Every structure is written in C-alpha cells, then in structure tokens.
Amino acid sequence: MSAPSTPLTRRDFLANSAKLGAFVAAAPYIARGADAAAKTDQLNVALIGCGEQGAVLLNAALKIPNIRFKAICDIWPYRRTYGERLLKKFGHDAKPYEDYREVLSSHPELDAVIIATPDFKHSEHTVAALKAGKHVYCEKLMSNTVEGARAMVLAARETKKLLQLGHQRRSNPRYLHARDKIVRDAKLLGRVTNISGQWHRAVTDDFGFPVGQGIAEAKLNQYGFANMHEFRNWRWFKRYAGGPMSDLGAHQIDVYNWMLGANPRLCLASGGVDYYKTHEWYDNAIAVFEYPTQEGIVRATYEVLTTTSAGGGYHEYFMGDLGALKISENPKYTKLYREARAPEWDEFAKKGIIASPLSGEGAPAPVKPWEKQGVKKLAAPSNATVDVRETAALSAWEIPVTLDKAIHQPHLENFFDAVRNGTPLNCPGESAFATAVTILKINESIAAQKALTFAPGDFTA
C-alpha cells in the first residue's frame, strides 16, 4: 500500500521545493500590504462571526493598539449583542449587522475583516471581502472543500489583498524559536525521522442555547443551516465542516508541514463514529503520513480523540537521531530532549538557544556509567538486566522563550503589521491551502479505506 521509502536526491528535493514555493514567487503581494494600507496607524476592522472562536479573536484583537472595530456581524442576535456590548465596553462604536454583505457595502472605510464563521462559509465570506477591497484574516480550516480554499487564494491574487489564515502557532514565539533556532540552525534534533501528534478531549455534551434565544428555522435555512442543533454543533456535520481532523488536527498537522518545510506524499487514515449518536463526523481518527525530505523519509502519525483526555492533552513530537522536541501551545507539555550519543549542548545553553537541563521532579534519572550508550552492549552489574541500547538516556532541556499574550494575539499582530508595513505574513493563503489539502485528504482516506497519494501540484492553488 505504501510508496517505496527511498530518500530524495538533492536534485529531487530542490526541484520539489521549487514547485512548492512557486506560488510565493507568483504572488509578490504576500510580502506587503497592497496599498501599504493605512495612512495612519489606526486600522478600521470588522468582525464577521461572533461565536465562540470569534469572541476569542475579538478579545485578542482588543489588546492590540490602534485597532478600531467599525462593525460586527452574526446571524444570531444573542451573539451579535454580546460582541456589540463588549466592543462598547472598550470604547468601540461598532455597528451590528446580520448580513455580512451589508457590512461590506456600508463601510468603505474598512481596512480589514476578521472572519470566524463556520468552515463552509469561509470561502464565500473571504472572497466577498477581498473583492470589496479588504484585507482578510480568516480562521482555519481554510475551507471544508479544496475548491473553496482554492477560490480564496485566487481571489487574494486577483485583488492583491492580504489573506492570513488562523494557524496561530506560526506566530507563537516559542514555535518560531524551536523551528528556526533549534531544529534548523543548531540542528539539535539531528536527522528528524519521525513525528507524532495528538489532541485528546474528554466526552462533552452537544451545545445548546438559552431558552427563548433560538433563531427561527426559516431564518436558519436562509443562511444554510437546517436547525438550531446543527447551527450550534456545526463542527459535527459534513455539510458545514471537515470533522475533528479539520477542527483540531489542522493546527498541528500544519505545524508538521511548516516545521519540515515539506508536504506529504502519502496519507493513510482510519476513523469512525464509534461513540456519539447525534454526529455525522467521526469522533476519533488516526492518520499516517510520509514526508519526503532532503535527509530522507519522515514518517508521521496523528490522532484525534474526543472521548478521553488521557494521554497528555495536545502536542506535537518531533523525533530525531540526536534529540527530540515535544512542543505545545501549553508550555507544560513543551520539552526538549538530548540523546546520550549527541554532542554536548552546553554551548547552545550559553548562547541562549536552550535553557539548562531540568532538575528535580520530571527530570530523568541519572545515567549510570554502565548504562551509557555505546556501539556494543556494556557489562552491567550482576543485579541489572538492562540493554543499554534501549536505555532512555535522555536529558531534558527547556526552550527559553515564553508567550505572555493571548495565543492568537501574535498572529493577529503579524496580520495587522503586514497591512500597515508590508511585513511578510506568517500564514498566507498559499501556505494554508497546502495544509487544507493535507487535512482534507485524511477524510478521503478514511472514506476510501486505503492509502492515498499526493502529487506536488496538489498543494498549489
């Protein structure tokens, strides 16, 4: 079922990298605001979609100076009123709207639009905002269809407006430090051979809504929803979303592609609706990818579970022959591990690239002289039966970079800096398109019950 696991030649790797990067060369507007946008530092912004995620983005944006919200839009009066009141509390005179088209037609002064609507509306809303001359920050996943995601990229190219997708780990200073300083510059992991990742959530009840605060079914139908249950729980229904891999896995598998600087060539996945009775999308899924890199094949696994929080929450784990990086938006899950066979890391600690080894609780047990890893098995004391090749002679180190802001704030700041000053976007539409293609292939593989392959051209809109 699997493609041959042969490493790429340097020529093959460079050729593939050129193809994967061609869209960037073809879209120079990515690196600048199309009109160097605002003549002053203030940016006029609208929020379309003020549900749970819209509120998260709203609260993060309110911490950024010189951002003025002029409009807020949601089809649910209950959430629209919440957003309007919050903005007034912070001195923003934002006019409320039900229909996003009224926002775009009534506010020519807008510089940018933040979109946090359900996935199946992302393409429609983003394309309309771009064509109205606005820069767009849109939540992930880009779209629940490849066609919808492609339309977003093409609209950004056509209008020469900026499009940032909400894969916020790409702007997290801890992730940036890990990728640029630890993995790429210092190469502390050596050759990365495997990746694993997960997001585990405990059983949760479906969302309800306050008594008397529902939306009439005719109104819901007008906007593409069947009823209030599906409106409130849209992530679980196939017409609105891409399932848990889209909802949760998109963040982390995006980090796989981003950290490696590569896209996969194969996907094999399994999943099912094994627990919940009111959902269409599977409640658990496991995916396997093969990534071709210049150093050789990297095999990656990812699993999302929605019936247990066991197993350490959510993280990505990059494993190499000299070290391993376990990283998460939750700093307590983030650690760096050095293999016993690796060169000493003290010089990197002195340079501030890594922090000193951990001590106390959570630190590995001291390695005994007879346990040290070598070419051949060393003699152990008569009372020990340890194969030193299997001894986890790892020392644990810290990443000396923290995030003292809301987790979405740096990504929004990057977007607003791009609008104002032409700062390169950390997740432009072209990059997010490649991630959307990767994620949506998981659903195809589960449905087909077989491995599916990617061609390099699949990742270019």
C-alpha positions as CSV (number, residue, x, y, z in Angstrom):
1,M,0.0,0.0,0.0
2,S,2.9,2.3,0.8
3,A,5.1,4.1,-1.8
4,P,8.8,3.0,-1.8
5,S,10.6,4.7,1.1
6,T,13.6,6.0,-0.9
7,P,15.2,9.2,0.2
8,L,15.2,12.1,-2.2
9,T,18.3,13.2,-4.0
10,R,19.4,16.8,-3.6
11,R,18.2,17.5,-7.1
12,D,14.8,16.0,-6.5
13,F,14.4,17.8,-3.2
14,L,15.3,21.2,-4.7
15,A,13.0,20.6,-7.7
16,N,10.1,19.8,-5.4
17,S,10.9,22.8,-3.1
18,A,10.9,25.0,-6.2
19,K,7.4,23.7,-7.1
20,L,6.1,24.1,-3.6
21,G,7.5,27.6,-3.5
22,A,6.4,28.7,-7.0
23,F,3.2,30.2,-5.8
24,V,5.0,32.5,-3.5
25,A,7.1,33.8,-6.3
26,A,4.0,34.3,-8.4
27,A,2.3,36.3,-5.6
28,P,4.6,39.1,-4.5
29,Y,1.8,40.9,-2.8
30,I,2.2,38.3,0.0
31,A,5.1,40.3,1.4
32,R,3.4,43.7,1.5
33,G,0.1,45.4,2.1
34,A,-1.4,46.0,-1.3
35,D,-1.7,49.8,-0.7
36,A,0.6,50.0,2.4
37,A,-2.9,50.2,3.7
38,A,-3.4,52.8,6.4
39,K,-2.2,56.4,6.0
40,T,-2.2,56.4,9.8
41,D,-1.5,53.7,12.4
42,Q,-5.2,53.2,13.0
43,L,-6.8,50.3,11.2
44,N,-10.6,50.0,10.8
45,V,-11.8,46.5,11.2
46,A,-15.0,44.4,11.1
47,L,-15.6,41.0,12.7
48,I,-17.8,38.6,10.7
49,G,-18.9,35.7,13.0
50,C,-19.0,36.3,16.8
51,G,-19.4,32.7,18.1
52,E,-17.0,31.1,20.5
53,Q,-14.0,31.5,18.2
54,G,-15.0,34.9,17.0
55,A,-15.1,36.0,20.6
56,V,-11.6,34.6,21.2
57,L,-10.2,36.6,18.3
58,L,-12.1,39.7,19.4
59,N,-10.7,39.6,22.9
60,A,-7.2,39.1,21.5
61,A,-7.6,42.0,19.0
62,L,-8.8,44.3,21.7
63,K,-5.3,44.0,23.3
64,I,-3.6,45.4,20.1
65,P,-3.2,49.2,19.9
66,N,-4.8,51.3,17.1
67,I,-7.3,48.8,16.0
68,R,-10.9,50.2,15.8
69,F,-13.9,47.9,15.2
70,K,-16.4,49.6,13.0
71,A,-18.8,46.7,12.5
72,I,-19.7,43.3,14.0
73,C,-21.8,40.7,12.2
74,D,-23.5,37.5,13.2
75,I,-26.8,35.9,12.2
76,W,-27.6,35.0,15.9
77,P,-28.8,38.1,17.8
78,Y,-27.7,36.6,21.0
79,R,-24.0,36.5,20.0
80,R,-24.2,39.7,18.0
81,T,-25.4,41.6,21.1
82,Y,-22.6,40.0,23.1
83,G,-20.0,41.3,20.6
84,E,-21.6,44.8,20.4
85,R,-21.7,45.2,24.2
86,L,-18.1,44.0,24.6
87,L,-16.8,46.5,22.0
88,K,-18.8,49.3,23.5
89,K,-17.2,48.5,26.9
90,F,-13.8,49.1,25.3
91,G,-14.8,52.3,23.5
92,H,-15.5,50.9,20.0
93,D,-18.6,52.2,18.2
94,A,-19.2,49.1,16.1
95,K,-22.5,48.9,14.2
96,P,-24.2,45.4,14.4
97,Y,-25.3,43.5,11.3
98,E,-27.0,40.2,10.5
99,D,-25.8,40.0,6.9
100,Y,-22.1,40.3,6.0
101,R,-23.0,41.9,2.7
102,E,-24.4,44.9,4.4
103,V,-21.1,45.2,6.4
104,L,-19.1,45.3,3.1
105,S,-21.4,47.7,1.3
106,S,-21.9,50.1,4.2
107,H,-18.3,50.5,5.4
108,P,-15.9,51.7,2.7
109,E,-13.5,52.9,5.4
110,L,-12.7,49.3,6.5
111,D,-9.1,48.2,6.1
112,A,-9.5,44.6,7.1
113,V,-12.1,42.0,8.0
114,I,-11.7,39.1,10.5
115,I,-13.8,36.1,9.6
116,A,-14.7,33.5,12.2
117,T,-17.8,31.9,10.7
118,P,-18.3,28.1,10.2
119,D,-15.9,26.5,7.7
120,F,-18.4,26.1,4.9
121,K,-18.9,29.9,4.8
122,H,-15.2,30.8,4.9
123,S,-14.7,30.8,1.1
124,E,-17.9,32.8,0.4
125,H,-17.2,35.4,3.1
126,T,-13.4,35.7,2.3
127,V,-13.9,36.1,-1.4
128,A,-16.5,38.7,-1.0
129,A,-14.4,40.7,1.5
130,L,-11.3,40.5,-0.8
131,K,-13.3,41.7,-3.8
132,A,-14.7,44.5,-1.7
133,G,-11.1,45.7,-1.3
134,K,-10.5,44.5,2.3
135,H,-7.6,42.5,3.7
136,V,-8.7,39.3,5.4
137,Y,-7.8,37.3,8.4
138,C,-9.8,34.1,8.3
139,E,-9.9,31.3,10.9
140,K,-8.7,27.9,10.0
141,L,-9.5,25.4,8.4
142,M,-9.4,27.5,5.2
143,S,-12.5,25.7,3.8
144,N,-14.2,22.4,4.1
145,T,-13.5,21.8,0.4
146,V,-10.4,22.1,-1.7
147,E,-12.4,24.1,-4.3
148,G,-13.4,26.6,-1.6
149,A,-9.9,27.0,-0.4
150,R,-8.6,27.5,-4.0
151,A,-11.2,30.2,-4.6
152,M,-9.8,32.1,-1.6
153,V,-6.3,32.0,-2.9
154,L,-7.3,33.0,-6.4
155,A,-9.3,36.0,-5.0
156,A,-6.4,37.2,-3.0
157,R,-4.2,37.0,-6.1
158,E,-6.7,38.8,-8.2
159,T,-7.4,41.6,-5.8
160,K,-3.8,41.9,-4.5
161,K,-5.2,42.0,-0.9
162,L,-3.6,40.1,2.0
163,L,-5.1,36.8,3.2
164,Q,-3.9,35.4,6.5
165,L,-5.2,32.1,7.8
166,G,-5.6,31.4,11.5
167,H,-2.9,28.8,12.1
168,Q,-1.6,30.8,15.0
169,R,1.2,28.6,16.1
170,R,3.2,30.0,13.2
171,S,3.4,33.3,15.0
172,N,4.0,31.9,18.5
173,P,7.5,32.9,19.6
174,R,8.1,29.6,21.2
175,Y,7.3,27.7,18.0
176,L,9.3,30.2,15.9
177,H,12.3,29.8,18.2
178,A,12.0,26.0,18.1
179,R,11.8,25.8,14.3
180,D,14.4,28.5,13.4
181,K,17.0,28.2,16.2
182,I,16.7,24.6,17.5
183,V,15.6,22.5,14.5
184,R,17.1,24.4,11.6
185,D,20.1,26.5,12.8
186,A,21.5,24.4,15.6
187,K,20.1,21.1,14.2
188,L,19.9,19.8,17.8
189,L,17.5,17.0,16.7
190,G,19.9,15.7,14.1
191,R,18.0,14.0,11.3
192,V,14.3,14.1,12.0
193,T,12.9,10.6,11.3
194,N,9.5,10.5,13.0
195,I,6.7,12.8,14.1
196,S,3.8,12.1,16.3
197,G,1.0,14.4,17.5
198,Q,-2.3,14.3,19.2
199,W,-5.3,16.2,20.5
200,H,-7.3,14.3,23.2
201,R,-10.6,15.7,24.6
202,A,-12.9,14.3,27.2
203,V,-16.5,13.5,26.4
204,T,-18.6,16.6,26.0
205,D,-22.3,17.3,25.6
206,D,-23.6,19.0,22.5
207,F,-24.0,22.8,22.7
208,G,-27.5,24.0,23.5
209,F,-28.8,27.6,23.7
210,P,-30.6,29.8,26.2
211,V,-34.4,29.4,26.4
212,G,-36.1,31.9,24.1
213,Q,-32.8,32.8,22.3
214,G,-33.1,30.5,19.3
215,I,-33.2,31.5,15.7
216,A,-36.3,30.8,13.6
217,E,-35.8,27.8,11.3
218,A,-36.8,29.8,8.3
219,K,-34.0,32.3,9.1
220,L,-31.5,29.5,9.7
221,N,-32.5,27.9,6.3
222,Q,-31.8,31.3,4.7
223,Y,-28.2,31.1,5.8
224,G,-27.7,27.4,5.0
225,F,-28.4,25.8,8.4
226,A,-31.1,23.1,9.0
227,N,-31.9,23.8,12.6
228,M,-30.6,25.2,15.9
229,H,-29.0,21.9,16.9
230,E,-26.9,21.8,13.7
231,F,-26.2,25.6,13.9
232,R,-24.8,25.2,17.4
233,N,-22.9,22.0,16.7
234,W,-21.9,22.6,13.1
235,R,-18.5,21.1,13.5
236,W,-20.0,17.6,13.7
237,F,-21.9,17.8,10.4
238,K,-20.4,17.1,7.0
239,R,-22.2,19.9,5.1
240,Y,-20.7,22.6,7.4
241,A,-17.2,21.3,8.4
242,G,-14.4,18.9,7.9
243,G,-14.7,17.0,11.2
244,P,-12.3,16.7,14.2
245,M,-9.2,16.5,11.9
246,S,-10.2,19.8,10.5
247,D,-11.3,21.3,13.8
248,L,-8.3,20.2,15.9
249,G,-5.8,18.4,13.7
250,A,-5.5,21.2,11.3
251,H,-3.5,23.3,13.7
252,Q,-1.0,20.5,14.4
253,I,-0.6,18.9,11.0
254,D,0.0,22.4,9.7
255,V,3.0,22.5,12.1
256,Y,4.3,19.3,10.6
257,N,4.4,20.8,7.1
258,W,5.7,24.1,8.4
259,M,8.5,22.7,10.7
260,L,9.7,20.3,8.0
261,G,9.3,22.8,5.1
262,A,7.7,19.9,3.2
263,N,4.4,18.5,2.2
264,P,3.5,14.8,2.5
265,R,3.4,12.3,-0.4
266,L,1.1,9.7,1.2
267,C,-1.8,9.5,3.7
268,L,-3.4,6.5,5.3
269,A,-6.1,7.0,7.9
270,S,-8.8,5.3,9.9
271,G,-11.7,6.7,11.9
272,G,-15.3,6.2,12.9
273,V,-18.4,7.4,14.6
274,D,-18.0,5.0,17.4
275,Y,-19.4,6.8,20.4
276,Y,-21.6,9.8,19.8
277,K,-25.1,9.1,18.3
278,T,-26.0,12.6,17.1
279,H,-23.0,13.3,14.9
280,E,-22.1,12.7,11.3
281,W,-18.4,13.2,11.5
282,Y,-16.2,10.5,13.2
283,D,-15.4,11.0,16.9
284,N,-11.9,9.5,16.6
285,A,-9.3,9.3,13.8
286,I,-5.7,8.3,13.3
287,A,-3.6,9.3,10.3
288,V,-0.2,8.3,9.0
289,F,1.8,10.4,6.6
290,E,5.1,10.0,4.7
291,Y,7.1,13.2,4.1
292,P,10.0,13.2,1.6
293,T,12.8,15.5,2.8
294,Q,16.4,16.0,1.7
295,E,17.7,13.8,4.6
296,G,15.2,11.0,3.9
297,I,11.7,9.9,4.6
298,V,9.9,11.3,7.8
299,R,7.0,9.2,8.9
300,A,4.4,11.0,10.9
301,T,1.3,9.9,12.9
302,Y,-1.5,12.0,14.2
303,E,-4.6,11.1,16.3
304,V,-7.6,13.0,17.5
305,L,-9.8,11.6,20.2
306,T,-13.0,13.2,21.6
307,T,-13.9,10.6,24.2
308,T,-10.9,10.8,26.6
309,S,-8.5,13.4,27.8
310,A,-5.9,10.8,28.8
311,G,-2.5,10.7,27.2
312,G,-1.2,14.2,27.7
313,G,-3.7,16.6,26.0
314,Y,-2.4,18.1,22.8
315,H,1.2,18.4,21.5
316,E,3.5,17.7,18.5
317,Y,6.6,15.5,19.0
318,F,9.5,15.8,16.5
319,M,12.0,12.9,17.0
320,G,15.5,12.8,15.5
321,D,18.6,10.7,15.9
322,L,20.3,13.3,18.2
323,G,17.3,14.7,20.1
324,A,13.6,15.2,20.3
325,L,11.3,18.2,20.6
326,K,7.9,17.9,22.3
327,I,6.0,21.2,21.8
328,S,2.6,22.6,22.5
329,E,0.7,25.8,23.0
330,N,0.5,24.6,26.6
331,P,4.0,25.3,27.9
332,K,3.8,22.5,30.5
333,Y,3.8,20.0,27.6
334,T,6.9,21.5,26.0
335,K,10.3,19.9,26.5
336,L,13.5,19.3,24.5
337,Y,15.4,16.0,24.9
338,R,19.0,15.2,24.1
339,E,20.1,11.7,23.2
340,A,23.2,10.4,25.0
341,R,25.0,10.0,21.7
342,A,24.6,13.6,20.7
343,P,27.3,16.2,21.0
344,E,27.2,18.3,24.2
345,W,24.6,21.1,24.2
346,D,26.2,23.3,26.8
347,E,27.4,25.8,24.1
348,F,23.8,26.2,23.0
349,A,22.7,27.0,26.5
350,K,25.4,29.6,26.8
351,K,24.1,31.2,23.6
352,G,20.5,31.3,25.0
353,I,19.2,28.9,22.3
354,I,18.2,26.4,25.0
355,A,17.9,26.5,28.8
356,S,19.8,24.4,31.3
357,P,18.8,20.8,31.9
358,L,15.8,20.3,34.2
359,S,16.4,19.1,37.7
360,G,14.0,17.9,40.4
361,E,10.6,16.4,39.6
362,G,10.2,15.4,36.0
363,A,14.0,15.1,35.3
364,P,15.3,11.8,34.0
365,A,17.2,9.6,36.5
366,P,21.0,10.0,36.4
367,V,22.6,7.7,33.8
368,K,24.9,5.2,35.5
369,P,28.3,4.6,33.8
370,W,27.4,1.1,32.8
371,E,24.2,2.4,31.1
372,K,25.9,4.8,28.8
373,Q,25.0,4.2,25.2
374,G,27.8,2.7,23.0
375,V,28.4,0.7,19.9
376,K,28.1,-2.6,21.8
377,K,26.3,-3.7,24.9
378,L,28.3,-2.9,28.1
379,A,28.6,-5.2,31.0
380,A,26.1,-4.4,33.7
381,P,26.2,-5.3,37.4
382,S,25.0,-8.8,38.2
383,N,21.8,-7.5,39.6
384,A,20.8,-5.5,36.5
385,T,19.3,-6.6,33.2
386,V,19.4,-3.5,31.1
387,D,20.2,-3.3,27.3
388,V,21.9,0.0,27.1
389,R,20.7,0.4,23.5
390,E,17.2,0.6,24.9
391,T,18.0,2.8,27.9
392,A,16.3,6.1,27.6
393,A,19.5,8.1,28.3
394,L,17.8,11.4,27.5
395,S,18.4,14.6,29.3
396,A,15.5,17.1,29.4
397,W,16.1,20.8,28.5
398,E,13.9,23.8,28.3
399,I,13.0,26.2,25.5
400,P,13.9,29.7,26.9
401,V,11.1,31.5,25.1
402,T,7.6,32.2,26.6
403,L,4.4,33.8,25.3
404,D,2.9,36.4,27.7
405,K,0.0,37.2,25.4
406,A,-3.2,35.6,24.3
407,I,-2.3,32.7,22.0
408,H,-4.0,34.3,19.0
409,Q,-2.6,37.8,19.6
410,P,0.8,37.4,17.9
411,H,-0.8,36.1,14.7
412,L,-3.3,39.0,14.6
413,E,-0.4,41.4,15.2
414,N,1.5,39.8,12.3
415,F,-1.5,40.3,10.1
416,F,-2.0,44.0,11.1
417,D,1.7,44.6,10.7
418,A,1.5,43.2,7.2
419,V,-1.4,45.6,6.4
420,R,0.4,48.6,7.8
421,N,4.0,48.0,6.9
422,G,4.3,45.2,4.4
423,T,5.6,42.7,7.0
424,P,5.5,39.1,5.5
425,L,2.5,37.1,6.6
426,N,3.3,34.1,8.7
427,C,0.5,32.1,7.1
428,P,-0.6,33.4,3.7
429,G,-3.3,31.8,1.7
430,E,-0.9,29.7,-0.4
431,S,0.6,28.0,2.7
432,A,-2.7,27.5,4.3
433,F,-4.0,25.9,1.0
434,A,-1.3,23.2,1.2
435,T,-2.4,22.5,4.8
436,A,-6.1,22.3,3.8
437,V,-5.2,19.8,1.1
438,T,-3.3,17.7,3.6
439,I,-6.1,17.7,6.1
440,L,-9.0,17.0,3.7
441,K,-7.1,14.0,2.3
442,I,-7.5,12.3,5.7
443,N,-11.2,12.3,5.3
444,E,-10.9,10.9,1.8
445,S,-8.6,8.2,3.0
446,I,-11.0,7.2,5.8
447,A,-13.9,7.0,3.4
448,A,-11.9,5.0,0.8
449,Q,-10.3,2.8,3.4
450,K,-7.0,2.9,1.7
451,A,-3.8,4.9,1.4
452,L,-4.0,7.9,-0.9
453,T,-1.1,9.7,-2.5
454,F,-0.3,13.4,-3.2
455,A,1.3,14.9,-6.3
456,P,3.4,18.0,-5.7
457,G,1.0,20.0,-7.8
458,D,-1.9,19.2,-5.4
459,F,-0.5,21.7,-2.9
460,T,-0.5,24.7,-5.3
461,A,-3.8,26.5,-5.9
